[in-house]
Amino acid sequence: MIERELDIATQDGAMNTYTVRPDDGGPLPVVLMLMDAPGVREGLREICRRISQSGYYVLLPNLYYRTTREFVLGPTRNHPDGEANMKKMFAMVASISNAKVAADTGAVLDVLPTLPDARPGKVGLVGYCMSGAFVTAAAAKHPDRIACFASYYGTRLITDKPDSPHLMLGGIKAEGYYAFAEYDTYVPLSEVANFETLLASAPFPSRVETELGTHHGYAFSDRGNLHEAAREKHYERMLALYRRHTG
């Protein structure tokens, strides 16, 4: 595996990005991972490496680059700084938006032809938590450049704001996959049902699954809610999606 950091130029600055690819050369189909709210950390790099082992060039940008080149959520459970750490994280989340991340996705797509072993053309996306909204927005913003996308326990998919992802579904062409946790205070099952109803009338192929017995963050090894069987299924579904659309 070849791992390196690179800066991708955007309209707002240099977006520092972790990349990983197999060491047997390319060109390789590209997967862009959009991080969850706690920031780029080893738990996400671990997932990137697993995807890359199946033959993909994976990029994981720091979406908080406008504020800092590095943010990782500190301890939150049974810790005296837990509340303060959560406040810091939510402030970071508030600093970005669907439009900003969709623009950042465009910057990554633009730079692909210059990256050794990365195959130009349509890519696969994956987002977790807050980035369920972001991969949806990016797929709508770049309908001819996104091959497919997956969202895991995605939040803020239906809001009362004019940039709500559910209002963008009509602009998507890529196949989408949405997986949710059974027990999730951020995304209750009633919201999942509402979103599934909206997807049924959207113009792109999609699938929704709720993983029984799981909690928010079930695919992460570092967030306290790891569910091994659901984590493995998340890889199976994601990689099958990429094989269908990106090779």
C-alpha positions in Angstrom: 0.0 0.0 0.0 1.2 3.5 -0.8 0.0 6.2 1.6 0.7 9.9 1.2 -0.7 13.3 2.1 -1.4 15.9 -0.6 -2.9 19.3 -0.8 -5.7 19.9 -3.2 -6.3 23.5 -4.3 -9.8 24.8 -3.8 -11.4 28.2 -4.1 -10.9 28.6 -0.4 -7.4 27.3 0.1 -5.4 24.1 0.3 -7.4 21.0 1.3 -5.0 18.5 3.0 -6.0 15.0 1.9 -4.9 11.5 2.9 -4.6 9.1 0.0 -3.9 5.4 -0.2 -3.6 3.0 -3.1 -2.3 -0.5 -3.9 1.4 -0.6 -4.7 0.9 -2.6 -7.9 0.2 0.4 -10.1 -2.9 1.7 -12.0 -4.8 3.3 -13.4 -7.1 2.6 -10.5 -10.8 3.6 -10.0 -11.2 6.3 -7.5 -13.2 6.4 -4.3 -13.6 9.6 -2.4 -14.4 9.3 1.3 -16.1 12.2 3.1 -15.3 12.2 6.8 -17.7 12.2 9.7 -17.9 15.0 12.3 -15.0 13.8 14.6 -12.5 14.5 11.9 -9.8 12.7 9.9 -8.2 10.1 12.2 -6.8 6.6 12.2 -10.3 5.0 12.4 -11.1 6.5 9.0 -7.7 5.7 7.5 -8.3 2.1 8.5 -11.5 2.0 6.4 -9.7 3.7 3.5 -7.0 1.0 3.5 -9.6 -1.8 3.5 -11.3 -0.2 0.5 -8.0 0.3 -1.3 -7.0 -3.4 -0.8 -9.9 -4.2 -3.2 -8.1 -2.2 -5.9 -9.1 1.4 -5.4 -7.3 4.7 -5.1 -8.9 6.3 -2.0 -8.9 9.9 -1.1 -9.9 11.3 2.3 -9.9 15.1 2.5 -10.0 17.1 5.7 -13.2 19.0 5.2 -12.4 21.4 8.0 -9.3 22.8 6.1 -10.8 26.2 6.0 -10.4 26.4 9.8 -7.6 24.0 10.6 -5.4 21.4 8.9 -6.1 19.0 11.8 -9.1 18.4 14.0 -9.8 15.2 15.9 -12.6 15.1 18.5 -11.2 14.6 22.0 -12.7 12.3 24.6 -16.4 12.6 25.2 -17.6 9.7 27.2 -17.3 10.0 31.0 -14.6 12.6 30.6 -14.5 16.0 32.3 -13.8 17.7 28.9 -16.5 15.8 27.1 -19.0 18.6 26.9 -16.4 21.1 25.8 -15.0 18.7 23.2 -18.5 18.2 21.7 -19.0 21.9 21.5 -15.8 22.3 19.5 -16.9 19.6 17.1 -20.3 21.1 16.5 -18.6 24.5 15.9 -16.4 22.8 13.2 -19.5 21.2 11.7 -21.2 24.6 11.5 -18.2 25.9 9.6 -19.0 23.9 6.5 -22.1 23.3 4.3 -23.5 21.1 1.6 -22.5 23.7 -1.0 -18.9 24.0 0.3 -18.4 20.3 0.3 -19.9 19.8 -3.1 -17.4 22.4 -4.4 -14.6 20.6 -2.6 -15.7 17.4 -4.3 -15.4 19.2 -7.6 -11.8 20.3 -6.8 -10.9 16.6 -6.1 -12.5 15.5 -9.4 -10.6 18.3 -11.3 -7.2 17.1 -9.9 -7.6 13.4 -10.6 -5.9 13.5 -14.1 -2.7 14.8 -12.4 -2.5 12.0 -9.8 -0.3 9.0 -10.6 -2.3 5.8 -10.9 -5.7 7.5 -10.4 -8.1 6.8 -13.3 -9.8 10.0 -14.5 -13.6 9.8 -14.9 -16.5 9.0 -12.7 -15.8 8.1 -9.1 -17.5 6.4 -6.1 -18.3 8.3 -3.0 -18.8 7.2 0.6 -19.9 9.3 3.5 -20.6 8.7 7.2 -22.7 10.6 9.7 -22.7 14.3 8.6 -21.4 13.3 5.2 -24.5 11.3 4.3 -25.8 14.7 3.4 -22.6 15.7 1.7 -22.4 12.7 -0.6 -26.0 13.3 -1.6 -25.3 17.0 -2.3 -22.1 16.1 -4.2 -24.0 13.6 -6.4 -26.6 16.2 -7.2 -23.9 18.9 -8.0 -21.8 16.6 -10.2 -24.3 14.2 -11.8 -22.1 13.4 -14.7 -19.0 12.8 -12.7 -20.2 10.6 -9.8 -20.8 6.9 -10.6 -22.3 5.9 -7.3 -22.4 6.8 -3.7 -23.0 5.2 -0.3 -24.1 6.8 2.9 -23.9 5.2 6.4 -26.0 6.5 9.3 -26.2 9.8 7.4 -27.6 12.7 9.3 -29.4 15.9 8.2 -30.9 14.3 5.1 -34.2 16.0 5.7 -34.1 19.5 7.1 -36.2 22.7 6.9 -33.4 24.5 5.1 -33.4 25.4 1.4 -30.2 23.3 0.9 -31.7 20.1 2.4 -30.5 17.0 0.7 -34.0 15.7 0.2 -34.7 18.6 -2.1 -31.7 17.7 -4.3 -32.7 14.1 -5.1 -34.2 15.1 -8.5 -30.7 16.1 -9.8 -29.0 12.8 -9.0 -28.1 10.2 -11.7 -25.8 7.9 -9.8 -26.9 4.8 -7.9 -27.2 5.5 -4.2 -27.1 3.3 -1.2 -28.2 4.4 2.3 -27.7 2.3 5.4 -29.0 3.3 8.9 -28.6 2.1 12.4 -31.7 0.8 14.3 -30.9 2.8 17.4 -29.8 6.3 16.4 -30.7 9.5 18.2 -29.4 11.5 15.3 -31.6 9.7 12.7 -34.7 8.1 14.2 -36.5 5.4 12.3 -39.4 7.7 11.5 -37.0 9.9 9.5 -35.5 6.9 7.8 -39.0 5.9 6.7 -39.7 9.4 5.4 -36.5 9.5 3.5 -37.1 6.1 2.0 -40.5 7.3 0.7 -38.8 10.3 -1.0 -36.2 8.1 -2.6 -38.9 5.9 -4.1 -40.0 8.7 -6.3 -36.5 10.0 -7.1 -35.1 9.5 -10.6 -32.0 7.4 -9.6 -31.7 3.8 -8.5 -31.3 3.5 -4.7 -31.5 1.1 -1.8 -32.1 1.7 1.9 -31.3 -0.7 4.7 -31.6 -0.5 8.4 -29.1 -2.7 10.3 -30.9 -4.3 13.2 -29.3 -4.2 16.6 -26.9 -1.4 15.7 -26.2 2.1 17.0 -24.9 5.2 15.3 -21.3 4.7 14.2 -21.5 0.9 14.0 -18.8 0.6 11.2 -16.2 2.5 13.2 -13.6 0.7 15.4 -13.0 3.9 17.5 -16.3 5.3 18.4 -17.6 2.8 20.9 -20.5 1.3 18.9 -18.7 -1.2 16.6 -20.9 -4.0 15.4 -18.7 -6.5 13.6 -21.3 -8.2 11.4 -22.8 -4.8 10.3 -19.3 -3.5 9.7 -18.5 -6.4 7.4 -21.8 -6.0 5.6 -21.0 -2.3 5.1 -17.9 -3.2 3.2 -19.7 -5.9 1.2 -22.5 -3.5 0.1 -20.1 -0.6 -0.7 -17.6 -2.7 -2.7 -20.3 -4.4 -4.7 -21.7 -0.9 -5.6 -18.2 0.2 -6.7 -17.6 -2.9 -8.7 -20.9 -2.4 -10.6 -20.1 1.2 -11.5 -16.4 2.0 -11.4 -14.7 -1.4 -12.1 
